[in-house]
Amino acid sequence: MLCFREFRKEDEKAVVSIVMELEKFYPSIDKWVNKQIKKIIQKEVECLIVEVDGEIAGCAISGIEEKGINTVKLKTFYITEKYWGCSFGPYLLNRVVDFWIEKGITKIFVTFAEEEVELLLNYFKEYGFLLDGIFPYNYRKEKSEYYMSKLNLFDSLDKTQFKDLILKYLFHLRGYKILEDQEEYCIVQKYVYIKEAYRTLLFFNLNKNNTSTIILKKIKELMKDKNCSASIVVSYYPLDSFGVPNIKVIDSYDVESFFFPLNLKKEEFAGFISTVQKNYADRILYDGKQTLLDADKKSLRKEKVFYKYSNLPNAKRGQTFLFYESSPTSGIIGEGKVKEIVLDSPQNLYNRFNAKGILKLSEIEEYKNKKGQVMAISIGKFVKYKKKIPLKKIREIKKRFNPQGSWMLTEEELNKIRKEGKYPYPC
């Protein structure tokens, strides 16, 4: 049996043992953990436990920083080596982050040893954490500690507010100087104490009709004219990578991930409703609160990839996927943010997403269209609603809704559904 739960007094010895596995990075951690246990027992600090068949497999210790401004530190986040590869970590981290966001916390940060960079840097990036600094001699001589943080913005913004948001939260607050500010682009430079301080071009794509070819041509001309060695395209709309080493892309999906629960208003379709069978939905929307049997534990190793008939021509990256759970639930139970949409043959999709999806090849083939193609939807952040939205209520919002099909939603319709489901964040 697997479950995610709060700390109990009888967990003390096991938690200390787990934390002590990090002693190689933090020589004085024995004194620290004993102080934290007292704070956990006194409810001054939060501790979430991963339990597998009666054995504690990991824990997350977090608490409010007294010297910070509405800030929480993720003090310890660790899964024992025996359970590495089981993907318990993503569910544990989701629980911790969501817990503090629902309490209105603005900033969550974590630090880790330089030996853990390859393991943790990209991992935390997936959950909206950005690298803010590297601190040498922080806990050990001739070793560095890496600092990452996530800012939680409780707002819903449109295109007119997008540029100011990016300049403030992604660049100014993270040590960049704005050298030039034009309507369509900016030139920024990182504050550093060595000679190499590169000029970077920021290009803002606020025109949904701009093609990749048009954008790339403008960027190359500007980089040459402004003597910039690199460029970042920040797009209000979904945008694929250009495949050019010194030109990076940050689109609306990325921005909403960085600053979740921030919502960027969609001009046409904000999302869609699609039906999911209950056994499928339970695994896709597993939030770590219910107990899983042994047979279902393997599903935690999989990221969220949903396979369906290709009946959503207007579905795009960054939209919201609303999960309508079939009978006997017959209602919307939650949502996920669309990370990627791929239309291909079952075999190609299986080869690509086998480590992420939770269906067998024979099950994927059941969703083929006349051309032999299946739609695969990769899902990033997911939220389980606090209240189920029944079919009758859905039809009051989305007229003539039929669970047998997939239905696109406007921003207004999505917000009404979220309110009915008691979505815990601003919308």
C-alpha positions as CSV (number, residue, x, y, z in Angstrom):
1,M,0.0,0.0,0.0
2,L,1.2,3.5,-0.9
3,C,0.0,6.7,0.7
4,F,1.1,10.3,1.3
5,R,0.3,11.6,4.7
6,E,1.2,14.0,7.5
7,F,3.9,13.3,10.1
8,R,3.0,11.3,13.2
9,K,4.9,11.2,16.5
10,E,6.0,7.6,15.8
11,D,7.7,8.6,12.6
12,E,10.4,10.5,14.4
13,K,13.1,7.8,14.3
14,A,12.5,7.0,10.6
15,V,12.5,10.7,9.5
16,V,15.7,11.4,11.3
17,S,17.3,8.3,9.6
18,I,16.1,9.6,6.2
19,V,17.4,13.1,6.7
20,M,20.8,11.8,8.0
21,E,21.3,10.3,4.5
22,L,22.2,13.9,3.5
23,E,24.9,14.2,6.1
24,K,27.6,13.9,3.3
25,F,26.4,17.3,2.0
26,Y,25.6,18.9,5.4
27,P,28.1,18.0,8.1
28,S,26.0,19.5,11.0
29,I,22.6,18.1,9.9
30,D,22.2,15.9,13.0
31,K,21.8,18.9,15.2
32,W,19.5,20.6,12.7
33,V,17.2,17.7,12.2
34,N,16.6,17.3,16.0
35,K,15.5,20.9,16.1
36,Q,13.2,20.4,13.2
37,I,11.6,17.4,14.7
38,K,10.6,19.4,17.7
39,K,9.2,22.1,15.5
40,I,7.3,19.5,13.5
41,I,5.7,18.1,16.6
42,Q,4.8,21.6,17.8
43,K,3.2,22.3,14.4
44,E,5.6,25.1,13.6
45,V,6.9,23.3,10.6
46,E,5.1,21.0,8.1
47,C,6.3,17.5,7.3
48,L,4.7,15.2,4.7
49,I,5.5,11.5,4.6
50,V,5.6,9.0,1.8
51,E,4.7,5.5,3.2
52,V,5.0,2.3,1.2
53,D,3.8,-1.0,2.8
54,G,4.3,0.4,6.3
55,E,7.8,1.7,5.5
56,I,8.6,5.5,5.3
57,A,10.1,6.0,1.8
58,G,10.6,9.8,1.9
59,C,9.6,13.1,3.5
60,A,9.3,16.8,2.7
61,I,9.9,19.3,5.5
62,S,8.9,22.9,4.9
63,G,8.1,26.0,6.8
64,I,7.6,29.8,6.8
65,E,10.8,31.8,6.9
66,E,10.6,34.4,9.7
67,K,12.9,36.8,7.9
68,G,11.3,36.4,4.5
69,I,8.3,38.2,3.0
70,N,5.5,35.7,2.8
71,T,8.2,33.0,2.0
72,V,8.5,29.3,2.6
73,K,11.6,27.2,2.5
74,L,11.5,23.6,1.4
75,K,14.0,22.5,4.0
76,T,14.3,18.8,3.2
77,F,12.9,17.0,0.2
78,Y,14.2,13.4,-0.1
79,I,13.2,10.0,-1.2
80,T,15.3,7.1,0.1
81,E,17.6,5.5,-2.5
82,K,15.6,2.2,-2.3
83,Y,12.6,4.0,-4.0
84,W,14.5,6.1,-6.5
85,G,12.8,5.7,-10.0
86,C,9.3,5.2,-8.6
87,S,8.3,8.8,-9.2
88,F,7.0,9.3,-5.7
89,G,8.8,12.7,-5.7
90,P,6.6,14.5,-8.2
91,Y,3.5,13.8,-6.1
92,L,5.2,14.7,-2.9
93,L,6.4,18.0,-4.4
94,N,3.0,18.8,-5.9
95,R,1.4,18.3,-2.5
96,V,3.9,20.6,-0.8
97,V,3.7,23.3,-3.4
98,D,-0.1,23.2,-3.6
99,F,-0.4,23.3,0.2
100,W,1.5,26.6,0.5
101,I,0.0,28.2,-2.6
102,E,-3.5,27.6,-1.1
103,K,-2.3,29.4,2.0
104,G,-1.4,32.4,-0.2
105,I,2.4,32.1,0.0
106,T,4.2,34.2,-2.5
107,K,7.6,32.5,-2.7
108,I,8.9,28.9,-2.1
109,F,12.6,28.2,-2.3
110,V,14.9,25.3,-2.0
111,T,18.7,24.8,-1.9
112,F,20.8,21.8,-2.7
113,A,24.4,20.7,-2.9
114,E,26.5,21.0,-6.1
115,E,26.7,17.2,-6.3
116,E,22.9,17.1,-6.8
117,V,22.8,19.6,-9.6
118,E,22.3,17.1,-12.4
119,L,19.6,15.3,-10.5
120,L,17.7,18.3,-9.1
121,L,18.1,21.3,-11.3
122,N,15.9,20.3,-14.2
123,Y,13.6,18.4,-11.8
124,F,12.7,21.6,-9.9
125,K,12.4,23.6,-13.2
126,E,9.5,21.3,-14.2
127,Y,7.6,22.6,-11.2
128,G,8.3,26.3,-11.9
129,F,11.4,26.8,-9.8
130,L,14.1,29.0,-11.4
131,L,17.8,29.2,-10.5
132,D,18.5,32.3,-8.5
133,G,22.0,31.9,-7.3
134,I,25.0,29.8,-6.5
135,F,26.7,30.2,-3.0
136,P,30.2,29.0,-2.5
137,Y,31.4,28.0,1.0
138,N,27.8,28.0,2.3
139,Y,27.9,24.7,4.2
140,R,31.2,23.2,3.2
141,K,34.7,24.4,2.1
142,E,35.3,24.6,-1.6
143,K,31.7,23.4,-2.3
144,S,28.7,25.4,-3.5
145,E,25.0,25.4,-2.6
146,Y,22.5,26.0,-5.4
147,Y,19.4,28.2,-4.7
148,M,16.1,27.9,-6.7
149,S,12.8,29.6,-6.0
150,K,9.3,29.7,-7.3
151,L,7.1,32.8,-7.3
152,N,3.4,32.3,-7.0
153,L,1.3,35.0,-8.7
154,F,-2.3,35.1,-7.8
155,D,-3.6,37.0,-10.8
156,S,-5.3,36.7,-14.2
157,L,-3.6,38.9,-16.9
158,D,-4.2,39.7,-20.5
159,K,-1.8,40.5,-23.4
160,T,-1.5,44.2,-22.5
161,Q,0.1,43.3,-19.1
162,F,2.3,40.5,-20.4
163,K,5.5,42.4,-21.2
164,D,5.6,44.3,-17.8
165,L,5.0,40.9,-16.1
166,I,8.0,39.3,-17.9
167,L,10.4,42.2,-17.4
168,K,9.6,42.5,-13.7
169,Y,9.5,38.9,-12.5
170,L,11.8,37.1,-15.0
171,F,14.5,39.7,-15.5
172,H,14.5,42.7,-13.2
173,L,14.0,40.8,-10.0
174,R,16.5,38.2,-11.1
175,G,19.5,40.5,-11.5
176,Y,19.1,41.8,-15.1
177,K,19.6,45.4,-16.1
178,I,17.3,46.8,-18.8
179,L,19.6,48.6,-21.2
180,E,17.0,49.4,-23.9
181,D,13.3,49.1,-23.8
182,Q,11.3,49.2,-27.1
183,E,7.7,48.2,-27.9
184,E,8.6,44.9,-29.5
185,Y,12.0,44.1,-27.8
186,C,14.4,44.9,-25.0
187,I,18.1,44.6,-24.4
188,V,19.1,43.2,-21.0
189,Q,22.3,42.4,-19.3
190,K,23.0,40.3,-16.2
191,Y,24.7,41.9,-13.3
192,V,27.9,40.0,-12.8
193,Y,31.3,40.7,-11.2
194,I,33.4,39.3,-14.0
195,K,34.1,40.8,-17.4
196,E,31.8,38.5,-19.4
197,A,28.4,40.2,-19.1
198,Y,26.5,39.3,-22.2
199,R,23.9,41.4,-23.9
200,T,20.7,39.5,-24.5
201,L,17.9,40.4,-26.8
202,L,14.3,39.9,-25.5
203,F,11.8,39.7,-28.3
204,F,8.1,39.8,-27.3
205,N,5.7,38.0,-29.5
206,L,2.3,39.6,-28.9
207,N,0.9,39.0,-32.4
208,K,-0.8,35.6,-32.8
209,N,-0.4,35.8,-36.6
210,N,3.4,35.9,-36.4
211,T,4.9,32.8,-37.9
212,S,8.1,31.2,-36.7
213,T,9.8,32.4,-40.0
214,I,8.8,36.0,-39.4
215,I,9.9,36.0,-35.8
216,L,13.2,34.3,-36.5
217,K,14.0,36.8,-39.3
218,K,13.3,39.8,-37.0
219,I,15.4,38.3,-34.2
220,K,18.5,37.7,-36.4
221,E,18.4,41.2,-37.7
222,L,18.0,42.7,-34.3
223,M,20.8,40.6,-32.7
224,K,23.2,41.8,-35.4
225,D,22.1,45.4,-35.2
226,K,22.1,45.5,-31.3
227,N,25.3,43.4,-30.9
228,C,23.6,40.7,-28.9
229,S,25.1,37.3,-28.5
230,A,21.9,35.6,-27.5
231,S,18.1,36.0,-27.7
232,I,15.1,34.9,-25.8
233,V,11.7,35.0,-27.5
234,V,8.9,35.5,-25.0
235,S,5.6,34.6,-26.6
236,Y,2.0,35.2,-25.3
237,Y,1.0,32.4,-27.6
238,P,2.2,28.8,-27.9
239,L,5.5,28.7,-29.8
240,D,7.8,25.8,-30.7
241,S,11.5,26.0,-30.3
242,F,13.5,27.3,-33.3
243,G,16.3,24.7,-32.8
244,V,18.9,27.5,-32.8
245,P,21.4,27.2,-29.9
246,N,21.6,30.9,-29.0
247,I,17.8,31.6,-29.4
248,K,15.6,30.3,-26.7
249,V,11.8,30.3,-26.5
250,I,9.6,31.0,-23.4
251,D,5.9,30.8,-24.3
252,S,2.6,31.1,-22.4
253,Y,2.7,27.6,-21.1
254,D,6.2,28.2,-19.6
255,V,5.2,31.5,-18.0
256,E,2.1,30.0,-16.4
257,S,4.2,27.1,-15.1
258,F,6.8,29.5,-13.6
259,F,4.3,31.6,-11.8
260,F,1.4,29.2,-11.1
261,P,-1.4,29.9,-10.2
262,L,-1.0,32.8,-12.6
263,N,-3.6,32.7,-15.5
264,L,-3.0,34.2,-18.9
265,K,-6.3,35.0,-20.5
266,K,-6.9,33.2,-23.8
267,E,-8.4,35.2,-26.7
268,E,-10.3,32.3,-28.4
269,F,-10.5,28.9,-26.6
270,A,-9.2,28.6,-23.1
271,G,-9.6,24.8,-22.9
272,F,-11.8,21.8,-23.6
273,I,-13.8,19.1,-21.9
274,S,-13.1,15.4,-22.8
275,T,-14.4,12.2,-21.2
276,V,-12.1,10.0,-19.3
277,Q,-13.0,6.5,-17.9
278,K,-12.8,6.3,-14.1
279,N,-9.9,3.9,-13.8
280,Y,-7.9,6.1,-16.2
281,A,-8.9,9.3,-14.4
282,D,-7.9,7.9,-11.0
283,R,-4.4,7.4,-12.2
284,I,-4.1,10.6,-14.2
285,L,-5.5,12.8,-11.4
286,Y,-3.9,10.9,-8.5
287,D,-3.1,13.7,-6.0
288,G,-1.3,11.7,-3.3
289,K,-4.2,11.8,-0.9
290,Q,-5.8,8.4,-1.5
291,T,-4.1,5.0,-0.8
292,L,-2.9,3.0,-3.9
293,L,-2.7,-0.7,-4.1
294,D,0.4,-2.5,-5.3
295,A,-1.0,-3.0,-8.8
296,D,-1.4,0.8,-9.3
297,K,2.0,1.9,-7.9
298,K,3.6,1.5,-11.3
299,S,1.4,4.2,-12.7
300,L,3.2,6.8,-10.5
301,R,6.3,6.2,-12.7
302,K,4.4,7.6,-15.6
303,E,3.9,11.2,-16.5
304,K,0.4,12.3,-17.6
305,V,-0.1,11.4,-21.3
306,F,-3.8,11.0,-22.3
307,Y,-4.7,9.2,-25.6
308,K,-8.0,10.0,-27.4
309,Y,-9.7,10.3,-30.8
310,S,-8.4,13.2,-32.9
311,N,-11.6,15.3,-32.6
312,L,-10.0,18.5,-31.2
313,P,-8.6,20.5,-34.1
314,N,-8.5,23.7,-32.0
315,A,-6.7,22.2,-29.0
316,K,-3.3,23.8,-28.3
317,R,-0.4,23.8,-25.9
318,G,-1.2,25.9,-22.8
319,Q,-5.0,25.3,-22.9
320,T,-6.8,23.6,-20.0
321,F,-8.0,20.0,-20.3
322,L,-11.1,19.4,-18.1
323,F,-11.6,15.8,-17.2
324,Y,-15.2,14.6,-17.4
325,E,-15.2,11.3,-15.6
326,S,-17.6,8.8,-17.1
327,S,-20.2,6.7,-15.2
328,P,-20.8,6.3,-12.4
329,T,-19.2,9.7,-11.5
330,S,-20.7,11.5,-14.6
331,G,-19.1,14.9,-13.8
332,I,-15.9,17.0,-14.2
333,I,-13.4,16.2,-11.4
334,G,-10.4,18.3,-12.3
335,E,-8.1,19.7,-14.9
336,G,-4.6,19.6,-16.4
337,K,-2.5,22.1,-18.3
338,V,-1.7,20.9,-21.9
339,K,2.0,20.7,-22.4
340,E,2.1,19.0,-25.8
341,I,-0.2,17.6,-28.4
342,V,0.9,15.0,-30.9
343,L,-1.1,13.4,-33.7
344,D,0.6,10.2,-34.9
345,S,0.3,6.4,-35.4
346,P,-0.3,4.3,-32.2
347,Q,3.2,2.6,-32.7
348,N,5.0,6.0,-33.0
349,L,3.2,7.4,-30.0
350,Y,3.9,4.3,-27.9
351,N,7.6,4.5,-28.8
352,R,7.7,8.1,-27.9
353,F,5.6,8.1,-24.7
354,N,6.0,4.6,-23.4
355,A,7.8,5.8,-20.4
356,K,5.2,8.5,-19.8
357,G,1.8,7.1,-20.8
358,I,-0.1,4.4,-18.8
359,L,-1.7,2.5,-21.7
360,K,-0.5,-0.5,-23.6
361,L,-0.1,-0.4,-27.4
362,S,-3.3,-2.4,-27.9
363,E,-5.2,0.1,-25.8
364,I,-3.8,3.1,-27.7
365,E,-4.9,1.5,-31.0
366,E,-8.5,1.7,-29.8
367,Y,-8.4,5.5,-30.4
368,K,-7.4,5.4,-34.1
369,N,-9.2,7.6,-36.6
370,K,-9.7,6.7,-40.3
371,K,-6.1,7.7,-41.1
372,G,-4.8,5.4,-38.4
373,Q,-3.8,8.2,-36.1
374,V,-4.3,8.9,-32.4
375,M,-4.1,12.1,-30.5
376,A,-1.7,12.1,-27.5
377,I,-2.0,15.0,-25.0
378,S,0.9,15.4,-22.5
379,I,-0.3,17.1,-19.4
380,G,1.8,19.3,-17.0
381,K,0.3,20.8,-13.9
382,F,-2.9,19.1,-12.8
383,V,-5.5,20.2,-10.2
384,K,-8.2,18.0,-8.7
385,Y,-11.3,20.0,-8.0
386,K,-12.7,20.1,-4.4
387,K,-16.2,19.5,-5.8
388,K,-17.5,17.4,-8.6
389,I,-19.4,19.3,-11.3
390,P,-22.4,17.2,-12.4
391,L,-23.7,16.9,-16.0
392,K,-26.7,19.1,-15.3
393,K,-24.6,22.0,-14.1
394,I,-22.1,21.6,-17.0
395,R,-25.0,21.9,-19.5
396,E,-26.1,25.2,-17.8
397,I,-22.7,26.6,-18.6
398,K,-21.9,24.7,-21.9
399,K,-25.2,24.3,-23.8
400,R,-25.9,21.0,-25.4
401,F,-22.8,19.4,-23.9
402,N,-22.6,15.7,-24.7
403,P,-20.1,13.5,-22.8
404,Q,-19.6,11.4,-25.9
405,G,-17.7,14.2,-27.7
406,S,-15.1,16.8,-26.8
407,W,-16.1,20.4,-26.3
408,M,-14.0,23.6,-26.6
409,L,-14.5,26.3,-23.9
410,T,-14.1,30.0,-23.8
411,E,-12.3,31.8,-21.0
412,E,-15.7,32.8,-19.5
413,E,-17.0,29.2,-19.6
414,L,-13.8,27.8,-18.1
415,N,-14.0,30.3,-15.2
416,K,-17.6,29.4,-14.5
417,I,-16.7,25.7,-14.4
418,R,-13.8,26.4,-12.1
419,K,-15.9,28.3,-9.7
420,E,-18.5,25.4,-9.6
421,G,-15.7,23.0,-8.9
422,K,-14.2,25.2,-6.1
423,Y,-11.0,25.7,-8.0
424,P,-8.7,26.9,-5.1
425,Y,-6.9,29.7,-7.1
426,P,-8.0,33.0,-8.7
427,C,-9.7,32.7,-12.1
